[in-house]
């Protein structure tokens, strides 16, 4: 059975990303956003992406992470959750999420089928 409260929490969390139209949707360019996370000083989340139609700013990412309640998360689950939410809301050409918590770093990525720009990715 689907939990309606969980669905609402998912919707509200993803809505906090507040994607906005990308200024040059036809061009490939990279965006990097860094945010401190968790309760320790070493918690860090880095979001790298190549926008398609939508982009994201650091304030929206901070609001999203606050809604996600990162303080009790493990690196793997947090990285995968952020990746899933960003892919769903921004529909990026390419996206990579790196999470460092308690000295452990996890990196996950996704890309649209058929999209390739290895030159750009090598520079990001």
Long-range contacts (C-beta under 8 A, 24 or more apart in sequence): 12-67, 13-64, 13-67, 13-68, 13-85, 14-64, 14-85, 14-88, 14-89, 16-60, 16-63, 16-64, 16-66, 16-67, 17-56, 17-60, 17-61, 17-64, 17-85, 17-86, 17-89, 17-90, 18-56, 18-60, 18-63, 19-54, 19-55, 19-56, 19-60, 19-89, 19-90, 20-54, 20-55, 20-56, 20-57, 21-53, 21-54, 21-55, 22-51, 22-52, 22-53, 22-54, 22-55, 23-55, 25-51, 25-52, 25-53, 28-93, 28-117, 28-120, 29-120, 30-120, 30-121, 30-123, 30-124, 31-55, 31-56, 32-124, 33-57, 33-58, 33-61, 35-61, 35-62, 35-65, 37-65, 37-70, 37-73, 37-78, 37-99, 37-101, 38-70, 38-71, 38-73, 38-101, 38-102, 39-71, 40-101, 40-102, 42-100, 42-101, 42-102, 42-103, 43-70, 43-100, 43-101, 44-98, 44-99, 44-100, 45-70, 45-78, 45-82, 45-97, 45-98, 45-99, 45-100, 46-96, 46-97, 46-98, 47-82, 47-86, 47-95, 47-96, 47-97, 48-95, 48-96, 48-97, 48-98, 48-124, 49-86, 49-90, 49-92, 49-93, 49-94, 49-95, 49-96, 50-92, 50-93, 50-94, 50-95, 50-115, 50-117, 50-120, 50-121, 50-124, 51-90, 51-92, 51-93, 52-90, 52-91, 52-92, 52-93, 52-112, 53-91, 54-89, 54-90, 54-91, 54-92, 55-90, 56-86, 56-90, 73-101, 74-101, 75-99, 75-100, 75-101, 75-102, 75-104, 75-105, 75-106, 76-106, 78-106, 79-106, 79-107, 79-108, 80-108, 83-108, 83-109, 83-110, 93-117, 94-121
